[in-house]
Amino acid sequence: MDIWDLYAQYDDAAKRSGLTPEQRQLLAICDLRQEVNAGGFDSYLRCWGADTAHDALTLLPRALGDEWHRVLTEALSIFGTANPTNADERAEVIDGAAEADDVLGFADDRYYELEAQQNADERLGVLADEPSPWPTPPAAP
């Protein structure tokens, strides 16, 4: 299955409401990859995609490996014990964290190394075939 074709069908939270937890977790990994590949962890954490970070963390070890899980965990460590629930709260913490550029820059470097070492699209496509059936997403309003 082409993971990005599938991802395009479930491009917002409302379309994901009828999915199983594992299906949502798989799409959360796509949220991570789309945003980080578009602008690094700083961009990811400032956008809605990071709202699904905890779902991504759940499946990452099995889907792509422990290193991927560690990189996301390290990026999220910028929040310490705070657990921002939306993009605005996350941006406020990032803007106030003196070490944000260093922590997130290091996470970016490690992430891009992992992307270069593994065909994540293929692996996620295989996993997408496992949790079936995928329901037809609701039509846009």
C-alpha positions in Angstrom: 0.0 0.0 0.0 1.3 3.5 -0.8 1.5 5.1 2.6 1.2 8.7 1.3 -2.0 7.9 -0.7 -3.5 6.4 2.4 -2.3 9.4 4.5 -4.0 11.8 2.1 -7.3 10.2 2.7 -7.1 10.8 6.5 -5.5 14.3 6.4 -7.4 15.7 9.4 -8.5 14.6 12.9 -12.2 14.3 12.0 -11.5 11.7 9.3 -9.5 9.6 11.8 -12.3 9.3 14.4 -13.4 5.9 13.2 -10.0 4.3 13.0 -8.5 1.8 15.3 -5.7 2.9 17.7 -3.1 1.2 15.6 -4.4 2.9 12.4 -4.2 6.3 14.2 -0.7 5.5 15.4 0.4 4.7 11.9 -1.0 8.0 10.6 0.7 9.8 13.5 4.0 8.5 12.3 3.1 10.0 8.9 2.3 13.3 10.6 5.8 13.2 12.2 7.5 12.4 9.0 5.6 15.0 6.9 6.2 17.9 9.2 9.9 17.1 10.1 10.8 16.5 6.5 9.1 19.8 5.6 10.9 22.0 8.3 12.5 20.0 11.1 11.3 19.3 14.6 10.7 23.0 15.3 8.1 23.0 12.5 6.6 19.7 13.6 6.2 20.8 17.2 4.7 24.1 16.2 2.0 22.5 14.0 -1.0 20.3 14.7 0.8 17.2 13.6 2.6 17.0 16.9 -0.8 16.7 18.6 -0.4 13.0 17.6 3.1 12.6 18.9 2.1 10.3 21.7 0.3 8.0 19.2 3.5 8.0 17.1 5.6 7.1 20.1 3.4 4.0 20.7 4.0 2.4 17.3 7.5 3.8 16.3 9.5 1.0 17.9 7.6 -1.7 16.0 7.1 0.3 12.9 10.5 1.8 12.3 12.7 0.9 15.3 13.9 2.1 18.7 16.1 4.8 17.2 13.2 6.6 15.7 11.4 6.4 19.1 14.5 7.8 20.8 14.7 10.8 18.4 11.1 11.8 18.9 11.5 11.3 22.7 14.5 13.6 22.7 12.7 16.2 20.7 9.8 16.1 23.1 12.2 16.4 26.0 12.3 20.2 25.3 9.0 20.3 27.2 10.4 18.8 30.4 7.5 17.9 32.6 5.2 20.3 30.9 2.8 18.5 28.5 1.5 21.1 26.1 -1.7 19.9 24.5 -1.7 22.1 21.4 0.5 23.9 18.9 0.2 27.3 20.6 1.3 25.9 24.0 4.2 24.0 22.4 5.4 27.2 20.5 5.3 29.2 23.8 7.6 26.6 25.5 9.9 26.4 22.5 10.2 30.2 22.3 11.1 30.3 26.0 13.6 27.5 26.0 17.2 28.7 25.6 18.3 25.2 24.5 15.6 24.7 21.9 17.8 25.3 18.8 20.4 22.9 20.1 18.0 20.1 21.2 15.9 20.3 18.1 18.8 20.7 15.7 20.4 17.6 17.1 17.1 15.7 16.8 16.8 16.9 13.2 20.3 15.6 12.4 19.6 12.2 13.9 16.2 12.0 12.2 17.5 12.8 8.7 20.2 10.1 9.2 17.5 7.6 10.0 15.4 8.7 6.9 18.5 8.1 4.8 19.2 4.6 6.2 15.8 3.1 5.9 12.9 3.0 3.4 10.3 4.2 5.9 7.7 4.6 3.2 7.9 0.9 2.3 7.9 -0.3 5.9 4.9 1.8 6.8 3.1 0.7 3.6 3.5 -2.9 4.7 2.2 -2.1 8.2 -0.7 -0.3 6.6 -1.8 -3.5 5.1 -1.9 -5.2 8.5 -4.6 -3.3 10.4 -7.5 -3.9 8.1 -10.0 -3.0 6.9 -9.4 0.8 6.6 -12.8 2.4 6.7 -13.8 4.8 4.0 -13.0 8.3 5.4 -16.0 10.6 5.8 -16.5 13.1 3.0 -15.3 16.7 3.6 -18.1 19.0 4.8 
